[in-house]
Amino acid sequence: MIETALAFALGCFSLGTLLNFWRMTLGPTSADRILALDTMVINALALLILYGVYQGTPVYFEAAVLIAMVGFVSTVAYCRFELRGDIIE
């Protein structure tokens, strides 16, 4: 039963990631692209955690924490670049 639920969740998050990639490439404004990129990082985290549950190893959870930190910093840096034109003052 858990395998069916994991397969369904993996399919849903994969579809969400593909739709976010579509919005990121064709977004009309840069704000749409930033939000799509941030949401794609969250979907990638969910996929990684679900795969870790499927495999039963804690390695994927540690990788998810690292990707979450990098995703947050990259979103902040990209927003700063859009607002100010530079990242470091």
TIVO-2410 file (N, C-alpha, C; in nm, 3 decimals):
# residues 89
REC num residu      c1      c2      c3 atome chaine
REC   1      M   0.082  -0.120   0.000     N      A
REC   1      M   0.000   0.000   0.000    CA      A
REC   1      M   0.086   0.127   0.000     C      A
REC   2      I   0.195   0.124   0.079     N      A
REC   2      I   0.281   0.243   0.084    CA      A
REC   2      I   0.351   0.266  -0.050     C      A
REC   3      E   0.380   0.158  -0.122     N      A
REC   3      E   0.444   0.174  -0.253    CA      A
REC   3      E   0.352   0.245  -0.351     C      A
REC   4      T   0.223   0.214  -0.343     N      A
REC   4      T   0.126   0.280  -0.432    CA      A
REC   4      T   0.115   0.428  -0.399     C      A
REC   5      A   0.111   0.459  -0.269     N      A
REC   5      A   0.103   0.600  -0.228    CA      A
REC   5      A   0.229   0.676  -0.267     C      A
REC   6      L   0.344   0.613  -0.252     N      A
REC   6      L   0.469   0.678  -0.291    CA      A
REC   6      L   0.476   0.699  -0.442     C      A
REC   7      A   0.430   0.601  -0.519     N      A
REC   7      A   0.430   0.616  -0.665    CA      A
REC   7      A   0.337   0.728  -0.708     C      A
REC   8      F   0.220   0.737  -0.646     N      A
REC   8      F   0.127   0.845  -0.679    CA      A
REC   8      F   0.185   0.981  -0.642     C      A
REC   9      A   0.246   0.991  -0.524     N      A
REC   9      A   0.305   1.118  -0.481    CA      A
REC   9      A   0.423   1.157  -0.570     C      A
REC  10      L   0.505   1.059  -0.607     N      A
REC  10      L   0.616   1.089  -0.697    CA      A
REC  10      L   0.566   1.139  -0.833     C      A
REC  11      G   0.460   1.078  -0.881     N      A
REC  11      G   0.401   1.123  -1.009    CA      A
REC  11      G   0.346   1.264  -0.999     C      A
REC  12      C   0.277   1.294  -0.890     N      A
REC  12      C   0.219   1.428  -0.874    CA      A
REC  12      C   0.327   1.535  -0.862     C      A
REC  13      F   0.431   1.509  -0.783     N      A
REC  13      F   0.537   1.608  -0.769    CA      A
REC  13      F   0.620   1.620  -0.896     C      A
REC  14      S   0.634   1.511  -0.970     N      A
REC  14      S   0.705   1.520  -1.099    CA      A
REC  14      S   0.627   1.606  -1.198     C      A
REC  15      L   0.497   1.587  -1.202     N      A
REC  15      L   0.413   1.671  -1.288    CA      A
REC  15      L   0.421   1.817  -1.245     C      A
REC  16      G   0.419   1.842  -1.114     N      A
REC  16      G   0.432   1.979  -1.064    CA      A
REC  16      G   0.566   2.041  -1.102     C      A
REC  17      T   0.672   1.962  -1.097     N      A
REC  17      T   0.804   2.012  -1.136    CA      A
REC  17      T   0.808   2.047  -1.285     C      A
REC  18      L   0.748   1.963  -1.366     N      A
REC  18      L   0.744   1.993  -1.510    CA      A
REC  18      L   0.663   2.119  -1.539     C      A
REC  19      L   0.552   2.136  -1.471     N      A
REC  19      L   0.471   2.257  -1.491    CA      A
REC  19      L   0.544   2.382  -1.441     C      A
REC  20      N   0.620   2.369  -1.333     N      A
REC  20      N   0.699   2.482  -1.287    CA      A
REC  20      N   0.810   2.516  -1.385     C      A
REC  21      F   0.870   2.413  -1.445     N      A
REC  21      F   0.972   2.440  -1.546    CA      A
REC  21      F   0.913   2.512  -1.667     C      A
REC  22      W   0.791   2.472  -1.704     N      A
REC  22      W   0.723   2.540  -1.815    CA      A
REC  22      W   0.697   2.686  -1.780     C      A
REC  23      R   0.653   2.714  -1.657     N      A
REC  23      R   0.627   2.852  -1.616    CA      A
REC  23      R   0.757   2.931  -1.607     C      A
REC  24      M   0.864   2.864  -1.565     N      A
REC  24      M   0.992   2.933  -1.554    CA      A
REC  24      M   1.046   2.972  -1.691     C      A
REC  25      T   1.026   2.888  -1.791     N      A
REC  25      T   1.078   2.921  -1.923    CA      A
REC  25      T   0.989   3.019  -1.998     C      A
REC  26      L   0.858   3.013  -1.978     N      A
REC  26      L   0.767   3.098  -2.055    CA      A
REC  26      L   0.699   3.207  -1.972     C      A
REC  27      G   0.743   3.227  -1.847     N      A
REC  27      G   0.679   3.326  -1.762    CA      A
REC  27      G   0.685   3.464  -1.823     C      A
REC  28      P   0.575   3.539  -1.816     N      A
REC  28      P   0.577   3.671  -1.879    CA      A
REC  28      P   0.664   3.772  -1.804     C      A
REC  29      T   0.677   3.758  -1.674     N      A
REC  29      T   0.758   3.854  -1.598    CA      A
REC  29      T   0.867   3.780  -1.521     C      A
REC  30      S   0.963   3.855  -1.474     N      A
REC  30      S   1.071   3.793  -1.396    CA      A
REC  30      S   1.022   3.747  -1.259     C      A
REC  31      A   0.918   3.810  -1.207     N      A
REC  31      A   0.862   3.765  -1.078    CA      A
REC  31      A   0.801   3.626  -1.092     C      A
REC  32      D   0.736   3.599  -1.206     N      A
REC  32      D   0.683   3.465  -1.231    CA      A
REC  32      D   0.795   3.362  -1.238     C      A
REC  33      R   0.904   3.400  -1.299     N      A
REC  33      R   1.017   3.308  -1.310    CA      A
REC  33      R   1.080   3.280  -1.174     C      A
REC  34      I   1.090   3.382  -1.089     N      A
REC  34      I   1.146   3.363  -0.956    CA      A
REC  34      I   1.058   3.271  -0.873     C      A
REC  35      L   0.928   3.295  -0.876     N      A
REC  35      L   0.836   3.209  -0.800    CA      A
REC  35      L   0.835   3.066  -0.853     C      A
REC  36      A   0.843   3.049  -0.983     N      A
REC  36      A   0.847   2.915  -1.040    CA      A
REC  36      A   0.975   2.842  -1.000     C      A
REC  37      L   1.086   2.913  -0.998     N      A
REC  37      L   1.212   2.852  -0.958    CA      A
REC  37      L   1.208   2.810  -0.812     C      A
REC  38      D   1.154   2.895  -0.726     N      A
REC  38      D   1.145   2.863  -0.584    CA      A
REC  38      D   1.051   2.744  -0.562     C      A
REC  39      T   0.941   2.740  -0.633     N      A
REC  39      T   0.848   2.629  -0.620    CA      A
REC  39      T   0.909   2.501  -0.677     C      A
REC  40      M   0.991   2.514  -0.780     N      A
REC  40      M   1.056   2.396  -0.836    CA      A
REC  40      M   1.158   2.339  -0.737     C      A
REC  41      V   1.225   2.423  -0.662     N      A
REC  41      V   1.316   2.375  -0.558    CA      A
REC  41      V   1.238   2.299  -0.451     C      A
REC  42      I   1.122   2.350  -0.412     N      A
REC  42      I   1.040   2.283  -0.311    CA      A
REC  42      I   0.991   2.149  -0.365     C      A
REC  43      N   0.951   2.142  -0.491     N      A
REC  43      N   0.908   2.015  -0.550    CA      A
REC  43      N   1.025   1.917  -0.559     C      A
REC  44      A   1.143   1.965  -0.590     N      A
REC  44      A   1.260   1.878  -0.594    CA      A
REC  44      A   1.291   1.823  -0.456     C      A
REC  45      L   1.273   1.905  -0.354     N      A
REC  45      L   1.292   1.858  -0.217    CA      A
REC  45      L   1.192   1.748  -0.183     C      A
REC  46      A   1.067   1.768  -0.222     N      A
REC  46      A   0.965   1.667  -0.195    CA      A
REC  46      A   0.997   1.537  -0.269     C      A
REC  47      L   1.042   1.547  -0.393     N      A
REC  47      L   1.080   1.427  -0.468    CA      A
REC  47      L   1.196   1.354  -0.402     C      A
REC  48      L   1.293   1.430  -0.355     N      A
REC  48      L   1.408   1.369  -0.290    CA      A
REC  48      L   1.369   1.300  -0.160     C      A
REC  49      I   1.284   1.362  -0.082     N      A
REC  49      I   1.240   1.302   0.043    CA      A
REC  49      I   1.154   1.178   0.016     C      A
REC  50      L   1.066   1.185  -0.082     N      A
REC  50      L   0.985   1.067  -0.114    CA      A
REC  50      L   1.072   0.952  -0.164     C      A
REC  51      Y   1.173   0.983  -0.241     N      A
REC  51      Y   1.263   0.878  -0.287    CA      A
REC  51      Y   1.342   0.819  -0.170     C      A
REC  52      G   1.378   0.903  -0.073     N      A
REC  52      G   1.445   0.854   0.047    CA      A
REC  52      G   1.356   0.762   0.128     C      A
REC  53      V   1.228   0.793   0.136     N      A
REC  53      V   1.133   0.705   0.204    CA      A
REC  53      V   1.121   0.573   0.128     C      A
REC  54      Y   1.119   0.581  -0.003     N      A
REC  54      Y   1.108   0.460  -0.086    CA      A
REC  54      Y   1.230   0.371  -0.069     C      A
REC  55      Q   1.349   0.430  -0.067     N      A
REC  55      Q   1.472   0.353  -0.053    CA      A
REC  55      Q   1.498   0.312   0.092     C      A
REC  56      G   1.448   0.390   0.186     N      A
REC  56      G   1.469   0.360   0.328    CA      A
REC  56      G   1.605   0.399   0.380     C      A
REC  57      T   1.669   0.496   0.317     N      A
REC  57      T   1.801   0.541   0.363    CA      A
REC  57      T   1.794   0.687   0.405     C      A
REC  58      P   1.867   0.725   0.510     N      A
REC  58      P   1.864   0.865   0.557    CA      A
REC  58      P   1.953   0.960   0.477     C      A
REC  59      V   2.027   0.911   0.380     N      A
REC  59      V   2.118   0.996   0.303    CA      A
REC  59      V   2.041   1.102   0.225     C      A
REC  60      Y   1.927   1.066   0.173     N      A
REC  60      Y   1.849   1.158   0.091    CA      A
REC  60      Y   1.792   1.273   0.174     C      A
REC  61      F   1.769   1.250   0.302     N      A
REC  61      F   1.718   1.356   0.387    CA      A
REC  61      F   1.825   1.461   0.413     C      A
REC  62      E   1.949   1.416   0.430     N      A
REC  62      E   2.059   1.511   0.446    CA      A
REC  62      E   2.081   1.591   0.318     C      A
REC  63      A   2.070   1.527   0.205     N      A
REC  63      A   2.083   1.598   0.077    CA      A
REC  63      A   1.969   1.698   0.060     C      A
REC  64      A   1.850   1.664   0.107     N      A
REC  64      A   1.736   1.755   0.097    CA      A
REC  64      A   1.758   1.881   0.181     C      A
REC  65      V   1.819   1.866   0.297     N      A
REC  65      V   1.848   1.983   0.381    CA      A
REC  65      V   1.948   2.075   0.311     C      A
REC  66      L   2.050   2.016   0.250     N      A
REC  66      L   2.150   2.098   0.178    CA      A
REC  66      L   2.088   2.169   0.058     C      A
REC  67      I   2.004   2.100  -0.016     N      A
REC  67      I   1.938   2.163  -0.131    CA      A
REC  67      I   1.843   2.273  -0.085     C      A
REC  68      A   1.777   2.254   0.029     N      A
REC  68      A   1.688   2.358   0.082    CA      A
REC  68      A   1.765   2.484   0.116     C      A
REC  69      M   1.882   2.469   0.176     N      A
REC  69      M   1.963   2.587   0.209    CA      A
REC  69      M   2.011   2.658   0.084     C      A
REC  70      V   2.059   2.582  -0.014     N      A
REC  70      V   2.107   2.642  -0.139    CA      A
REC  70      V   1.992   2.707  -0.215     C      A
REC  71      G   1.876   2.644  -0.214     N      A
REC  71      G   1.759   2.699  -0.282    CA      A
REC  71      G   1.714   2.830  -0.222     C      A
REC  72      F   1.715   2.839  -0.089     N      A
REC  72      F   1.676   2.963  -0.023    CA      A
REC  72      F   1.774   3.076  -0.056     C      A
REC  73      V   1.902   3.047  -0.047     N      A
REC  73      V   2.003   3.150  -0.074    CA      A
REC  73      V   1.996   3.194  -0.220     C      A
REC  74      S   1.975   3.100  -0.312     N      A
REC  74      S   1.969   3.139  -0.453    CA      A
REC  74      S   1.844   3.221  -0.483     C      A
REC  75      T   1.733   3.192  -0.418     N      A
REC  75      T   1.612   3.272  -0.438    CA      A
REC  75      T   1.631   3.414  -0.387     C      A
REC  76      V   1.692   3.427  -0.272     N      A
REC  76      V   1.718   3.561  -0.216    CA      A
REC  76      V   1.815   3.637  -0.306     C      A
REC  77      A   1.919   3.571  -0.353     N      A
REC  77      A   2.017   3.638  -0.439    CA      A
REC  77      A   1.954   3.682  -0.571     C      A
REC  78      Y   1.870   3.596  -0.629     N      A
REC  78      Y   1.806   3.633  -0.756    CA      A
REC  78      Y   1.708   3.747  -0.737     C      A
REC  79      C   1.634   3.748  -0.628     N      A
REC  79      C   1.543   3.860  -0.601    CA      A
REC  79      C   1.619   3.989  -0.580     C      A
REC  80      R   1.731   3.980  -0.508     N      A
REC  80      R   1.812   4.099  -0.487    CA      A
REC  80      R   1.868   4.152  -0.618     C      A
REC  81      F   1.908   4.062  -0.704     N      A
REC  81      F   1.960   4.104  -0.833    CA      A
REC  81      F   1.852   4.172  -0.916     C      A
REC  82      E   1.730   4.120  -0.912     N      A
REC  82      E   1.621   4.181  -0.987    CA      A
REC  82      E   1.585   4.318  -0.932     C      A
REC  83      L   1.589   4.334  -0.800     N      A
REC  83      L   1.550   4.461  -0.740    CA      A
REC  83      L   1.657   4.569  -0.751     C      A
REC  84      R   1.783   4.532  -0.725     N      A
REC  84      R   1.889   4.631  -0.715    CA      A
REC  84      R   1.988   4.631  -0.830     C      A
REC  85      G   1.996   4.522  -0.903     N      A
REC  85      G   2.090   4.515  -1.013    CA      A
REC  85      G   2.224   4.456  -0.974     C      A
REC  86      D   2.249   4.438  -0.844     N      A
REC  86      D   2.370   4.370  -0.798    CA      A
REC  86      D   2.334   4.286  -0.676     C      A
REC  87      I   2.418   4.189  -0.647     N      A
REC  87      I   2.390   4.100  -0.535    CA      A
REC  87      I   2.463   4.147  -0.411     C      A
REC  88      I   2.589   4.182  -0.425     N      A
REC  88      I   2.671   4.225  -0.311    CA      A
REC  88      I   2.684   4.375  -0.315     C      A
REC  89      E   2.658   4.437  -0.202     N      A
REC  89      E   2.666   4.584  -0.195    CA      A
REC  89      E   2.805   4.630  -0.164     C      A
***
